[in-house]
Amino acid sequence: MGLGIRTGLSPNHRLSSSVKDLQPGWIGEMGHPDQAARWTAVKALLGRSQAALPAPPLRYVQACAKLYGDFAEYLEHNELELALDTLMELGRLTSPHGGFWRDLERAAEIMNLNDRIPALRDAYRAAPMSPDDA
């Protein structure tokens, strides 16, 4: 289960073993051989998802503007779980194509956020197809 809290800790900060156990292989020291590659992959998927978002409906412009700001801040501080959650909320407000949801699903899988995956798969199935998918 994801923590859903902002700690302000750097990615190099050593966490207690009890927190590490919540998401094995994801939360931990950047010194792990594949950790940097995993963070890079997640950031790329989140960035691609953000770029795929359509313009929000007029009634959600202000809410989306705040969420975009939150997303940028979370990404800047390597708070990737919160960045993913923010993109999920943006997706609920803007109805993006399926590729958006598929990229978020891949990011959640890399971060071992298994509690997010069923909702992301459902959103993918319910999303409109992009012209590239046809």
N, C-alpha and C positions, 0 to 999 in steps of 0.2 A: 504494500500500500504506500502511496506517495505521502510525503510529509506535509506539503502544502504550506510551508512556513518559510519566511525569509529570515536568513540567519546573518547576512552580511559577511559571512566567512569567505575567504578566498578559496579557490579550488584546491590549493595546496594544504589547507588547514586539516590537521588530523582530527578525525571524528571518533567518538567513542565506539567501541565494538558493538554496542547495542543498536546504534543508529546504522552502522555499516551492515548489520544483519538484515535490515529491512529491505534493502535493495542490493543484493550481492552483485559485485562486479560493476556497479555504477557509481555509487557514492564512495569516495575514498580518495586516496592520494593520486595526484597527476603523475607520479613517478611510475605507476603501473605501466608495463610495456604497451598495452593497447589502449590505455585510457585516453591519451591525447587524440588518437585516431577516432575513438568513439565520440568524443566531444566534438571533433571537427565534423564528423558525419551528422550528428544531431543538429549542430548549428546550420549545416548546409540544408538539411531537410526542413528545418524551421524557417530558414530564409526563403526557400523555394515556396513553401506553403504561404508565407506572408505575401510574397509577390503574386501568388495566384488568386488572392482574394479580390472579388469584384467590388465595385463601388457600393457603399451601403445605401439602403433605401433612405430617403430624406428623414424619416422619423427616427433613424438610428445614427445619424451623422455625428452628433455630439458624443454619444456613448462610444461609437467606434473610434473617434478621435482620441478619447481618453485611453481606450484599450490599446490603440497603436502606440501611444506614449508609454504605457505600462510595458508593452512587449519590448520596445527598444531598450528600456531601462533594465528589464530582466535579462535580456540578451547581453547587454553591456557588462552586467555583473555575474555572468555565467549562472544565472538562476534559471536553468533550462526547463525544469519541471513547471515553474510558474509561467515561463514563456509559452510552453505547450498549452497549458490551461487557458491562457489568454487567447491564443489562436483558436482554441476550441470555442470559446465564447464569441469571438469575431465570426467564426464560421456559422454559428447558430443565428447570428444577426444578418449575415450577408448571403447565405445560400451559394457557396462556391461549388465548383465542379468536383467530381469524385477524386481527381488526382490530389487535391488539397487534403482530403481526409486520408487517402492512402499514404501520403508522406507523413502526416501526423501519426498514423498507425506505426509506420516504420520507426519513427523517432521514439515512440512509446516503447516499442519492442527493444530497442537498443538500450533504453534507460531502465528496462525491467519494470515499467509501470503497467503491469498486467491488468490492473483494475480499470485502466482507461481503454484498453483494446476493444472490448465488446461494443462500447458506445461509438468508438471510431469506425468499427466495421459496419455498424448499423447506419451511421451517417454516410459512409461511402455508398452503401447499397441504395440509400434514399436520395442521393445527390443526383442532379442532372448530369447527363453525359456531356463532355466537352466535344467540340467538333473533331478534335484529334482522336477521341475514343471511338468515333463512329466508323 
